[in-house]
Amino acid sequence: MKRLDLILIAGVLVLAGIIYLVFLGSAEDGGKAVITVDGQLVEDRVISSAAAYMVAYMILLLGGATLLAWDNLGFTESFTAVLTCLGNVGPGLGRLGPAGNFSPFSGFSKVVMSLLMLLGRLELMPILVMLSPRMWRER
């Protein structure tokens, strides 16, 4: 593996560890983290919503990177292409850098990236709620 690939993998693992510590908490607090903003305790409902968003984002990020990895491009290109499309963060790394483009990807990968771009630009949670079966049940 290239050094940049290892750095990206380490970054994802560190982020997953931070999410675990923040949302699952420590044993001292009964298994929950105590989060305060301006000295006021944040409600569990807000923490659960933030956790759901982070989990959905990470699933889309890692799932999209897995789908793009089938194009036999490196982890760096696949991961940063998905991050670029989903997060609208600008150029990727490797061949997708500031002087590169998305031409090495196949048509399938471009469709996946287009869907991720729509999810990123139209907000993730409203789209996922709209696609859930619970939304379309008659009340």
C-alpha positions, 0 to 999 in steps of 0.5 A: 500500500502507498503511504497516502492510502495508509494515512487515509485509512488511519484517519478513517479509523481515528474518526470512527474511534472519536464517534464511538467515544462521543456517542457511546460514551464511557463506563463512568457515565452509565455508557453515555457521554455527557455533552454540553453546549454553553454549559447546558446539557444536550438532549439525548434526542439531539445526540441520537440525530447527530449519531444517525447522520454520522452513521449514514454519512460514513456508510455512504462514504465507505460503501461508495468507496467500495463500489468505486474501488471496483474500477481498479483505481487505488484507495486514494482515488476511490475514497477521495472521489466519493468524499469529493462528490458526497461532501462537495469538498473540491478536488480529490487526491492522486489522479483526481487532484487539481490538475486531474479529472474523473475520466479514469472512472467507468460509466458505472462509477460515474453514475454512483458518483452522480447519485452521491453528489445529489445526496450531498447537495440536496442534504442527506437526511431528507433524501433518506427519510423520503426513501424510507417506507415509513414515509409513504405509509398511509396514516 
